[in-house]
Each structure stands twice: as C-alpha cells, then as structure tokens.
C-alpha cells in the first residue's frame, strides 16, 4: 500500500501540470493540488488503488470546479457593482460574507433547470408570491409550486447528500 | 453524508418540502400553520428534515433587502458565465481528453495531432512551428495543428512571425488570417478578431465570407467578424507588439481603453468612472508593474486611483 508521501512524490508534479493546463493559473493549480493531497490524508485505504492518477484527478477536478465557480461569483459581484456605480459603503468583511453566501447559493442551484431556478429566486430574492411568479413566467400555479419544490429538493440534497 | 443512518427518509423530506412550499407561498392559513406544528412534533425525522430546510432558507433571509437586487444580478451573471466557461468544460473533460475541442467537424483522429498551449494572466509563452515563431501574450489559449500548419486562437493574443515553410494559417472563430512571409499580431476580442500587420503581407477573410479576401500590409490593422472586415486604425493609438518587450505604448488613447489594456495583465477589476474614461493619454507603461502604471496615469491626468480590495481598483475624477 502506498504511503501518502510516496503518492505525493510520484504524482504531485503530474497533478500540478494537469491542473495548470486546465485552470490556466499556476497559483490556483498549486492550491488545488495541495488541497487534493490534504483530502487524501486519513484515507490511506484508497491509496492502494491501481490507478492513483485517475483517483487524484477525480478529487482535484471537483475541487477545481468549485474554485472556478467561486471565483466566477466573486468576479460577477465586482462587475455588477461596477455597473451599478453604487458607492461601496459596506466593510470588506461584510462583502466577504455576502460573496460567501452567494457562492453557496450558486453551488446548490447549479444543477437546477432555468425555469425552476428563476421561480425560486423570484420567490426568495424578489419576494414575490407564487401567484405573481406564475403570472410573470406565464405558467400555472401548480407548475410554480412544483418548480419551487424541485429547487428545495436540489438545495437539500446538495447540502445533505442522497 | 448520504449514507448517514440519521438522515430522514426520502418521503419525509418530500413532506417537509411540501410544507415549506406552502409556508413560502404567501397564502398559508393559521389552521395550516397549526397542522405544520403537529407534523413537526410527530417524529424526530420530520423535525430534522424541517430544520435542514430552514437552514437553507437562512442563506436567503440573511441577505439584506437592499442587497437582494445585487445578489440576483450576481447569481444570474455567474451562472451565464459558468455555463459557457471553457475552463469548466476542460475540467469536466476528463483525463483522456486531449483538451479543447477544435470544432464539431473535427474527427477524433485529427484532434490527436493537436497540442494546446495556454498562458495565464501576466504570463507569456513561445511556440515554434517549422519556420514560424508564435509568441503568446497574457491569458491566451491556442490550438496548434502542426501537420496542417494551422493554429486557432481561442482566446487572447499572439504575435506570429513566419519566414519559411509555406503558408501558416491562423484563425479565430470570426475568420482566417494567413501569411507566408510576415509578422503580425492577432487578438481575439471575443466579439471580433483583430489583426495588425507589422511586416510583410497577410491575407484575411471573415468566416462566413471566405471569398472576400483582404490583403493587409505593414501598418494595416483590421477587425474581422463572422461576416465582415473593417479597418481598425490600431497603429494610430498604440504599438500592437510592444507587449513583446513587456510594454504598453499608447498615443492619445482614451483612458478607458488604456486601463482595459493594463487590466489584461493582472487579475482583479479596474473600474474607470464614465466621466474620466474619455480622457486621452500618451505614454509608455510596464506591463509587469500595473499598479505603477496606474500611479503614472494618476500623475498625468486629473484622476484619482482608489484601491478597495485586491479585486477592485477604481479610477475616478479628483
């Protein structure tokens, strides 16, 4: 059975290269490669796999996708801010918490179809009732309720598996 | 977490969701509210599922009303971008994938011959291709088909110097740019391709008008879209290849455009207030010291540079 140090020695450079080619950012690639090995600590039973590289890539890919999507939320926030020309009054800490919240919402709604996502955000962020949403989206009330249930199911399972 | 035996069964989760939908509908009656309380108290699984949903709602209720519009716009923009993000497509592609797709018509065999080159923000790179040298500027993705002497600029900017070995074809999604003995700079602007010929002669044609070939010689620059080509008059405003020396050289260029150029070499957003964006400036700036360049602009123009975070810098009137 391979030791994590062996695994690191044999595959860290390769993984870093694989990630650099895809993330196009050496710094992010290094962070993700590091996180990947951290995830493996305490999972020594997995290390005896015949295909350590495909196992590493599976973990690294998930982490990298999360990172890229998180950065996208950060960048989108800045761009929205730039468009609104609003005076930035909130503290850096408040903004960090805000972005963190948005990144979490983005992550749980990732797999949701467009209409259901729209209905859900109209409900939770625009504060619209189900009838108003039905009218706005030109669908029936029961469709809106199904969509919102679907969104909640999506959030639930993103957080709690299953 | 999915295997945790303390997880409520699926039908209980569905019931909890039905209650939450009802509660958030804006039409829940007191009688229904009382029934919900009874349901929650009836079983520990009911309460667990319910509290997990309440926790999810907390992300939304925690956003202050005045921030909700920003939240909504940010989420929509992030989703739109993520849906078409090459990086995510590449990551999803798997280990065996050779990288970027060239186009739908490409056979897997042909794709094997292709190597991908990429630079990150602030980085440059060089590719040699029998008689041609291609330099990649910051944040660039290039597909190279060595056998066909063809390269595709998917993103960013390249300097192409071709002196022998036959025709070298370069392309963006907008059009084709070819030369046998020339040096030119090609940039993919997203909405158009832009070529600036430094030496010799290159030909170009929009992708949907392949017969409309234009010959461009030293000092010429063109924008090329899928259907059209138009002069870009780039040399009047800047030295298109100064980045090879690590410099930005501009002549009476608008501040908004200058900052747009500088912003390519460093991550984070530099926002220029509309009031000062049209101010014209001439100068030479180092690309590896963007903050220094911003300081120089501040000294040259009636503007003030403010740094909020490492992601956001603004330039506004004094």
Interface residues (C-beta under 8 A of the other chain):
Chain A: X18 X20 X21 X22 X23 X24 X25 X26 X53 X54 X57 X61 X64 X65 X68 X69 X72 X73 X74 X75 X76 X77 X78 X79 X80 X81 X82 X83 X84 X85 X88 X92 X95 X98 X101 X102 X104 X105 X106 X108 X109 X117 X121 X123 X124 X125 X126 X127 X129 X130 X131 X145 X148 X149 X152 X153 X155 X156 X159 X160 X161 X162
Chain B: X1 X2 X3 X4 X7 X10 X13 X14 X17 X18 X20 X21 X24 X25 X26 X27 X49 X52 X53 X55 X56 X57 X59 X60 X62 X63 X67 X68 X70 X71 X72 X73 X74 X75 X77 X78 X79 X81 X82 X85 X87 X88 X90 X91 X92 X94 X95 X99 X116 X118 X119 X120 X121 X123 X139 X141 X268 X269 X271 X273 X274 X308 X309 X311 X312
